């Protein structure tokens, strides 16, 4: 059975992250939601349920273990977990624009050191 984890920052996450890191935080056309308590665009839980999946939303840290346990115990249909995080949350590792994969960063301004082949 398929398990899908969505890291949901109510934005086009990678685009927002690049705008934060490489364009001085000038965000343009990335917000999918107008704030807490408003309609979720899209509502990933309802969308997953419409396709017959078990769908879970995690909004607090203490809900994480139960959601993962439920997902692992569910074997009769796909599972989608919508992990709601801050709009400023970033996903690492990432590769900046215009460079090769050897320039991967694992945190802001931090990159691993690779031994060069002879």
N, C-alpha and C positions, 0 to 999 in steps of 0.2 A: 504493500500500500504506500501511496505517495504522501509525504509530509512536506508542507510548504510553510516556511517562516517568512513573514513580511516584516521588515523593519520600517515602520510607518512614522515618518516625521511630518506628515501632512504636507509634504512638498515633493517636488521632483528631486529626490535626495542627492544623487550624484551631481546633478546640475547645480543645485544650491551649494554643495560642498565646493565645487570648483569655483563658483562665484565668490564664496567666502575666502578661499585660499589664494586665488590668482587674480581676482578683480576687486580687491579691497572691500569685500563684503557688500558690493553693490548687487542686490538681488533683483532679478527681473523675470517675471512670468514663471515663477517656480511654486508659488503657494497654491495648494489644492484645497485649503480650508481657511476660513476667516478667523479661527480661534476656538478656544475651548467652549463647549456647549452649543456649537453650531452643527449644522449638517455635515456629515463626513462625505467628502467627494474624492474618490468613490467610497462607499461603505463596503469594505472588503469582506466583512462577515456576511452581509446580506448577499453579496455577489457569489461568494463561495457556497452558501446555502442554496442559492438558486440552481447551482450545478450539482446538488446532491452531496456536497462535502459536509463534514463536521467542521464547524467554524468556531473559533475561540478568539476572544479579544483579551489581551493582557495590558492593563494600564498601570499596574503597581508592581513593584519588585517582588512583593510577597506572593504574587499570583503566578510567577514564572514556573516554579517547580510543578505545581498542580497541572498547569496547561501542558507542559512537556510530558508529564506522566500520562495524562489523558490521551495525548496524541500517540504516544508509543503503545498504549494499550488498545487503541482503535485499529482494527484490522479489516473491517468490512467496507470501508470507504475512504477516500482521500481526506486528509485533515489540513486545514489552513489555520495558522495562528497569526493573528494581527497584533504584533508587538508595537504598542504606541510609545514613541520616544519623543524627546524634545525636538523642536524644529532645528535646533543647533547641533544635534547629534551628528557625528561623522562616522563613516564606515572606513575602516582600515583593514588591510593595506590597500593602497591605491598607487596608480602610476600617473604622474603629471602629464599634461599635454606636451606633445612634441618630443618626447624622449622614449628610449627603449625600455623594455621590461626590467633591464638591469638597474634602472633608476627608481625602482619601487620604493615607496615610503611606507613605514609601518606606523607612523604617528607624525604629527605636524613637525616638520623640519628634522625628522629622524629617518635614516635609511640604513639598511644593513650593509656591512662591509663584505664584499665578495672577494675571494682569492682569485687573482687573474691567472688564466691558463697560460702556460708557456708556449 
